[in-house]
């Protein structure tokens, strides 16, 4: 019997993990996030440099406006540490039908605490249950062991495919059982 899928919302639904609240991105987070993203070491594998608050606000405004492609959703969340209320990073997903390309960044002061793995696991579970995603993809620099560990924790595995010098990691998911 054919089923229809409800269209994906343009604004991503929030989600939580054991220690983090993933809040839909808003331009108002730009100033605090500029401080989170201020360490130049965060850009060692991806390139770029720390964003100024005004530039980050403009980027967030574009991201919140959404993709010009109606079949694609740009879902972005900031990560708030529940224990102290600080923002610690972000997760994002470009969702096209049942496939999502995901990424994560946790600010240097919050690294080494398992937040990135926790956030990526929560994101993967959220996309499968709330977004109808059946395939997850991430692109990781071959020398970025920490990011590879995060991808593995989220259930992704390395493939033989490469794009722009980064290895493609992927996972096929199964929909949650509905009682």
N, C-alpha and C positions, 0 to 999 in steps of 0.2 A: 504494500500500500504506500503510495507516495506521501511524503511529508513535506511541509513547508517550514522554512526556518524564518523566524522573525528577523527583520533587518537589525543589524548591529547599531547600537546607539553611537552617536558621534562622541559623546563624553563618556569616558570609561567609568564603570562602576568602581567605587573604592573597594579595597579588600584589606584584610589584616593577617598578620602572622603572629607567632607567639610573642614577639617583642616589638613589632613594627606596625604602623598604620600606613598603608599606601593610599595617598590622597590624590585625587585627580589634579593634574597640573593646573595652576592658575598663574597669570603674570605677577600677582601680588607676592609670589614666593621668590621672585628674581633676586632681590637684595640678599636674603638669607642664603639662597642657593649659590650666589656668587662667592660668598665666603666659604661654603662647603667645597666648591670647585676651584678654590684659589691656588692649590699647590700645583706648580708646573710638572711635578712628577706624575700626576694623573694623566698626562698627555704623552708620555714616553712611547707608548705603543700605538696610539691612535693619531698622533699629531695634533696640531693646534696649540692653543695657549689658554690660560684662565680667562674667562669672559668677564668684562666689566658689567656691573649691574644693569646699566641702560641697554647694552647689547643683549644681555640675557633676557631682559624684559621683552625686547623686540622679538627675539627668537621664540619665547614662550607665547607671545601673542600670535605669531604665525602658526605655531604648533597647535594652539587651542582653536584656531580658526579651522583646522583640519585640512586634510588632503584635498587638492583640487579634483582628484579622481573619486567619483562617488562610490566606487567599488572598494575603496581602501580607507581604512581607519587608522589614524595616528593616535594611539593611546599612550599617554604619559602620566606617570605618577611620581610624586616626591615621596620620600621615605621619612616618616617621623618616628623617632625612637620614643616609644611610649613612656619609658621610665623617666626621661628628663625633658621631653617635649622638643628636643632639637631635631632639625632636619639633618639627615646624614647622607643623602644621595638620592638617586632616582632609578627607576626601571621604566622601560618603554617597550612598546610592541607596535609594529606596523602589521596590521591585520588585513589580509586580503582573502576573503572566503574562509576556507578551513585552515589556512596557513598563516602563521605569525612569525615574523622575524623579531627576535628579542635582543635586548641589550640592558646593561646595568652599569652603574658607577656608584661607588661608595667613597666618600671623601676620606682623605688620608687619616685624619684623627680617629675615624671609626673603623678603619681596616683592622683585620686580625681578630675580630670579635664574632665572625660568622654571619654578619648582617647581609653581605652580598649573597651568600648561599641561601640563607633564609628567605631573602626577598625574591631571588630567582625561582626557588621552589614554590613560593606562594604565588608568584606571577604565573608560572606554568600551570599550576592547579586552577587558578582563577580563570585563565584563558580557556582552559578545557571546559570548565563548568559554566562560566558566565558568557564566554565568547564563542563557544562552539568550535574552538580550534582543534584540529586533528593532527597538525604537523607544526613542530617548533623548530626554528632555525636560528643559529647565532654564528657570527663570524669572529674568529679569535686569532690574534697574532700568534705564530708558532712558539715564540719565546715567552709568552705571557702565561706562566704556569698557574698563577692565582686565578686568572679568568677561566682557564681550562678546568680547574677544580670546581669553580662555580657552575660551569656548564654541566659537568658530570654530576654534580649534586642535584641539578635540576632535571636530570634524566636524559640529557643529550649526550651523544657520542660523536667522536670525530669521523668525518667522511674522507674520501680521497679527493674531494672537490676543493678548489681554491678560488678566491676572488680578491683582487687587489692585495695579494701577499698574505691574506688571512685564510686559515682553514675553516671550512664550513663544518659546523657541528649540527646535528639534527636528531630529532626524535619523532616517532609516530606515537600518537596518543589514542586512547580509547575513551569514548564518551562515558560519563558516570552512569551507573545503573539507576534507573528510575523505578521505584517500587510501585 
